[in-house]
C-alpha cells in the first residue's frame, strides 16, 4: 500500500478532494462514454478514483482484504447504476456514496464485523498501516478499534469532511445520531490516544 | 479536565483526522476482476454483431427470469398489482434518412418511458437494497443492449431483425420499469395496513 505524500493533502470539498480542471473535463467525457457501455472509459474512471475509494473502504472496514472486495463491488455497482447517474454531484462524490452503501451492505449481509474486530488487532503495522507519521499511525489504529457506528461516522465526518446531514443520509441514520456518534468517537479516541495527558 | 481542555483535544483530534484524507493504493490491481464482472462489453475491433446477440441473449434471460424480482419484493405473501394502464403500444417512427439511435418510438411510448424513468429513482428508494441491486443490474443490461443494437443498426439500418430486436428490448425496459412501480405500490399498500 502506498500513500501519497502528505504535502499533496488538500482540504476536502464535499467529502473528497477536487480533481484538477483538465482531469475533471476528461472525467465528464469518460462518464458519458461509460454510460454508453464503454468499458475502456469506465476503466479510466476506475484508475482516477480507485485510491480514494479503496482508502474509504479501508478506513470503514479496517481490513485490507475486505476493503479490496468492497472496492471491487463498489465499482461493479457503479457500472450497473451509471445509466442513472445524472451528474447532480461530481462522479467522485457519487462514487463515495456507492462505496459507503457497498460497505454497509456487505457488513449487514456477511456479519463479518465481529471477525473484523477480532482480526484487526492482529494486523501488523508497517506495510498495512495507512499513515507514516507516528501520530497519524496511532490515530489510524485507534479508529480501527472504535465500534462500527462511531467509526463510520468519524471516518465520513472527521476524515472525509462530510456534514452531519450528508453522513446521516449515507449511513441511514438521523443527523442527531451522527452528532452523538461523533461525540462518542472523539471521547473514545481521546481516551485511547491518552490525549488528556498530553 | 475543563472545557478548554476538551475543546483543545477536539481541535487537535479533528485536525489530525483531516490529515488522514489521503488516497491509499491497494496492494494489487483490482481492475481485471471488475472487468470480468461487468462483462467487458464493446471493445474496439470486436464485432458489434457478436455483442448484440450476446446482449440480446442476456436480455431474454433476464426478462425470462424477471419474476425473481417480484419474488424478492413480495415473497412474504402479497401479490403484485397489475400496473395501471399497462404498456402502451410500441410503434417505430423511423426518421427519414436516418437510422440507429435516430429511430423514434410512438408518442405514447415516449411519454410512458419518460414518466416511468422520472419516477424510477423514487420508486427504487422504497425497495429493499437486494431488490434494488437486481433492478439496477437488469436495467443496465437492457440499456447496454439498446446501445449495442443501435450501433449495429447504424451499420445496417434496413435490417428488420435488428429493428425487431430493438423494439423488443425497449419493450423489456418498459416492462421492467412497470414492474418496479407495481412492486413498490404493493409494498406501500402492505405497509399502510
Interface residues (C-beta under 8 A of the other chain):
Chain A: X1 X2 X3 X4 X6 X8 X9 X11 X12 X17 X36 X37 X38 X39 X40 X42 X43 X46 X47 X50 X51 X52 X54 X55 X58 X59 X64 X67 X68 X71 X72 X75 X76 X77 X79 X80 X81 X82 X83 X84 X101 X105 X130 X131 X133 X135 X136 X139 X140 X143 X154 X158 X159 X160 X161 X186 X189 X190 X193 X195 X196 X198
Chain B: X1 X5 X9 X10 X12 X13 X14 X16 X17 X18 X19 X20 X21 X22 X23 X24 X25 X26 X27 X28 X30 X31 X33 X34 X35 X37 X38 X40 X41 X42 X43 X44 X120 X121 X129 X133 X136 X137 X139 X140 X143 X144 X147 X148
